[in-house]
Amino acid sequence: MEKDHADLDLVLDQYTRTANRVIKLIQLDEDQARSEVGTLHDTSQAIEAFLKRHLSDEEDLAVPIILHHRLRG
């Protein structure tokens, strides 16, 4: 799960760069912006799937451990 955080940082950085590029292109070249929005959409779907998996893993692994130790403490 630790690697997930580093991977998520990379994906979010790429998403931010792509989103900023699309925003700029809307002003400069709307046709090119439209063609690049698909990439942004695909990245959004990848982020959503990644977060669902990661949060499910945390619920299954981390939360029981935290609760176990908290109840003991």
DADASUL-V62768 format. One record per pair of residues at least 4 apart in sequence whose ideal C-beta (glycine too) atoms are under 8 Angstrom apart, sorted by sequence separation. I is the first residue (numbers start at 0). J is the second residue. D is the distance in Angstrom with one decimal. If there is no record, write none. Layout:
{{I:J:D} {I:J:D}}
This chain:
{{0:4:7.5} {1:5:7.4} {2:6:6.0} {3:7:6.0} {4:8:6.6} {5:9:6.9} {6:10:6.4} {7:11:6.0} {8:12:6.3} {9:13:6.5} {10:14:6.2} {11:15:6.3} {12:16:6.5} {13:17:6.2} {14:18:6.1} {15:19:6.2} {16:20:6.3} {17:21:6.4} {18:22:6.4} {19:23:6.5} {20:24:6.1} {21:25:6.6} {22:26:7.8} {23:27:6.2} {24:28:5.3} {25:29:6.1} {27:31:7.8} {28:32:6.4} {29:33:6.4} {30:34:6.7} {31:35:6.3} {32:36:6.5} {35:39:6.8} {36:40:6.3} {37:41:6.4} {38:42:6.4} {39:43:6.4} {40:44:6.6} {41:45:6.5} {42:46:6.3} {43:47:6.4} {44:48:6.4} {45:49:6.1} {46:50:6.2} {47:51:6.4} {48:52:6.5} {49:53:6.0} {50:54:5.9} {51:55:6.2} {52:56:6.4} {53:57:6.5} {54:58:6.4} {55:59:6.3} {56:60:5.7} {57:61:4.5} {58:62:5.3} {59:63:7.6} {60:64:6.8} {61:65:6.1} {62:66:6.1} {63:67:6.1} {64:68:6.5} {65:69:5.9} {66:70:6.1} {67:71:6.6} {68:72:6.2} {24:29:7.4} {27:32:7.9} {56:61:7.8} {57:62:6.5} {24:31:5.2} {25:32:4.7} {24:32:3.6} {21:32:5.3} {24:35:6.5} {21:35:5.4} {20:35:6.6} {21:36:5.8} {17:35:7.1} {21:39:5.7} {17:38:5.8} {18:39:5.9} {17:39:5.2} {14:39:7.3} {17:42:6.2} {14:42:4.9} {13:42:6.6} {14:43:7.3} {10:42:7.1} {14:46:6.4} {10:45:6.7} {11:46:7.1} {10:46:5.9} {7:46:7.8} {10:49:6.7} {7:49:6.5} {6:49:7.5} {7:50:7.8} {3:49:7.6} {7:53:7.3} {3:53:4.9} {0:53:7.0} {3:56:7.7} {0:56:5.8} {0:57:6.7} {0:60:7.0} {0:61:7.2}}
